[in-house]
């Protein structure tokens, strides 16, 4: 059974690499801004499912893996920043506060159209950040590719505490991914 990742994300590739899978990459290229919701879990789920359906529609006999992630703080959703200035602003907003990293995973089998989806949440608290470390991080990492302007290294560098799912490392919940792939007939 072909496994296809509907994303070019290095983090999501890492999730499949951790499981030792052979897979292809076929980015969905959907218009993410056309899909909206004020609830972070609902938004990420809608986006992950739309990506999976788009890619699955072009393939036969494949299992499509897709995901989406956002950061949620006090009712506000932070997606990928549009500029380095906005990335710096996101990190300033997260500095010294608690927030959620919300990730959705969808695994869709193209031939049977059986879809499995889940939403997992990490509760993260960043310590107070200083301006020079924000500038250093934004200058060294491809922050425009990360929801909330950070990824796993940022959590390791900035977090006082983390609880819940460790989905922030790969932007996909790896343990649940293994279970879903098995349910779809993939040997993991």
C-alpha positions as MATLAB code, in Angstrom:
seq = 'XXXXXXXXXXXXXXXXXXXXXXXXXXXXXXXXXXXXXXXXXXXXXXXXXXXXXXXXXXXXXXXXXXXXXXXXXXXXXXXXXXXXXXXXXXXXXXXXXXXXXXXXXXXXXXXXXXXXXXXXXXXXXXXXXXXXXXXXXXXXXXXXXXXXXXXXXXXXXXXXXXXXXXXXXXXXXXXXXXXXXXXXXXXX';
ca = [
       0.000    0.000    0.000;
       1.412    3.392   -1.028;
       1.695    5.954    1.735;
       1.491    9.554    0.579;
       2.164   12.597    2.737;
       0.017   15.546    1.642;
       2.608   18.060    2.832;
       6.129   19.309    2.162;
       6.627   20.046    5.869;
       9.962   18.785    7.182;
       8.354   18.254   10.592;
       5.614   16.055    9.174;
       8.159   14.128    7.098;
       9.987   13.476   10.339;
       6.834   11.859   11.780;
       6.790    9.304    8.964;
      10.563    8.855    9.178;
      10.284    8.069   12.902;
       7.929    5.219   11.981;
      10.406    3.941    9.373;
       7.923    4.321    6.544;
       8.604    4.529    2.836;
       6.382    7.261    1.487;
       5.854    9.773   -1.266;
       5.277   13.490   -0.880;
       2.385   15.100   -2.741;
       1.541   18.552   -1.333;
      -2.167   19.334   -1.354;
      -1.753   22.994   -2.349;
      -5.232   23.857   -1.065;
      -6.213   27.446   -0.361;
      -6.007   27.235    3.429;
      -7.360   30.760    3.895;
     -10.644   29.735    2.226;
     -11.350   27.357    5.128;
     -12.106   29.207    8.355;
     -13.400   28.460   11.843;
     -13.048   30.283   15.156;
     -12.505   27.018   17.053;
      -8.860   25.865   16.728;
      -9.711   22.147   16.868;
     -12.431   22.484   14.238;
     -10.185   24.617   12.002;
      -7.250   22.207   12.049;
      -9.548   19.232   11.486;
     -11.258   20.874    8.508;
      -7.887   21.778    6.984;
      -6.329   18.336    7.513;
      -9.362   16.610    6.013;
      -9.502   18.986    3.015;
      -5.815   18.335    2.291;
      -6.325   14.570    2.469;
      -9.383   14.606    0.182;
      -7.599   16.794   -2.386;
      -4.620   14.457   -2.651;
      -6.639   11.231   -2.398;
      -8.763   12.387   -5.331;
      -5.708   12.145   -7.590;
      -4.484    8.714   -6.427;
      -5.588    5.107   -6.517;
      -4.696    2.558   -3.858;
      -2.948    4.965   -1.528;
      -3.143    5.928    2.108;
      -2.914    9.700    2.407;
      -1.555   11.315    5.571;
      -2.278   14.966    6.243;
      -2.289   17.335    9.146;
      -2.619   20.879   10.266;
      -1.592   22.819   13.345;
      -2.329   26.149   14.990;
      -1.469   27.857   18.239;
      -4.381   29.057   20.359;
      -4.139   31.614   23.131;
      -7.057   33.282   24.906;
      -9.474   32.661   22.048;
      -7.065   33.848   19.352;
      -5.683   31.505   16.675;
      -2.111   31.979   15.498;
      -1.425   30.250   12.202;
       1.778   30.644   10.176;
       3.080   34.206   10.308;
       3.165   36.193    7.063;
       6.465   37.929    7.802;
       9.412   37.843   10.185;
       7.973   40.918   11.914;
       4.704   39.067   12.526;
       6.680   36.011   13.725;
       8.453   38.216   16.276;
       5.090   39.635   17.359;
       3.679   36.109   17.820;
       6.619   35.133   20.030;
       6.199   38.315   22.080;
       2.499   37.404   22.600;
       3.450   33.896   23.733;
       6.264   35.097   26.003;
       5.590   34.392   29.672;
       2.224   32.776   29.011;
       0.356   29.504   28.584;
      -1.247   28.467   25.303;
      -2.257   25.411   23.282;
      -0.604   23.819   20.263;
      -3.494   22.160   18.416;
      -2.759   19.498   15.807;
      -5.066   17.494   13.578;
      -4.186   14.273   11.815;
      -6.129   12.685    8.969;
      -5.355    9.320    7.387;
      -7.504    8.614    4.330;
      -7.494    5.479    2.203;
      -8.186    6.523   -1.400;
      -9.753    3.273   -2.613;
     -12.226    2.717    0.245;
     -12.586    6.428    1.156;
     -12.279    5.401    4.810;
     -11.068    8.412    6.778;
      -9.661    8.502   10.297;
      -9.156   11.875   11.995;
      -8.125   13.131   15.395;
      -7.243   16.378   17.134;
      -4.573   16.472   19.831;
      -3.545   19.346   22.080;
      -0.306   20.276   23.810;
      -0.490   22.701   26.714;
       2.688   24.794   26.622;
       3.923   27.572   28.877;
       6.764   29.757   27.611;
       9.038   31.512   30.058;
       9.470   35.260   29.633;
      11.486   35.792   26.428;
      13.953   38.585   25.867;
      14.083   40.521   22.621;
      17.536   39.263   21.588;
      16.473   35.589   21.758;
      13.329   36.320   19.757;
      15.460   38.041   17.108;
      17.974   35.183   17.130;
      15.255   32.541   16.754;
      13.443   34.399   13.966;
      16.762   34.922   12.183;
      17.886   31.293   12.374;
      14.697   29.292   11.807;
      12.188   29.220    8.916;
       9.514   30.675   11.198;
       7.132   31.460    8.336;
       6.600   27.690    8.023;
       5.482   27.193   11.640;
       2.125   27.794   13.291;
       2.716   30.384   16.000;
       6.227   31.003   14.569;
       7.908   28.115   16.408;
       8.451   24.368   16.200;
       9.967   21.684   18.422;
      13.305   23.447   18.860;
      11.450   26.565   19.947;
       9.543   24.604   22.573;
      12.786   23.093   23.862;
      14.368   26.531   23.968;
      11.467   28.573   25.404;
       9.112   26.321   27.389;
       8.831   26.225   31.160;
       6.359   23.349   30.918;
       4.605   21.070   28.443;
       1.707   18.695   29.040;
      -0.642   16.679   26.881;
       0.340   15.476   23.428;
       3.908   15.899   22.184;
       2.586   16.779   18.734;
       4.662   19.989   18.574;
       7.790   17.985   17.714;
       6.506   16.713   14.352;
       3.234   18.647   13.901;
       1.572   15.213   13.778;
       0.800   12.905   16.718;
       3.182   10.047   15.835;
       1.727    7.387   18.140;
      -1.806    7.979   16.814;
      -0.414    8.040   13.253;
       0.942    4.507   13.734;
      -2.447    3.283   14.977;
      -4.350    4.940   12.122;
      -1.971    3.564    9.491;
      -2.415    0.024   10.856;
      -6.194    0.479   10.765;
      -5.856    1.460    7.102;
      -3.828   -1.660    6.238;
      -0.305   -0.224    6.354;
       2.332   -2.328    8.095;
       3.989   -0.188   10.762;
];
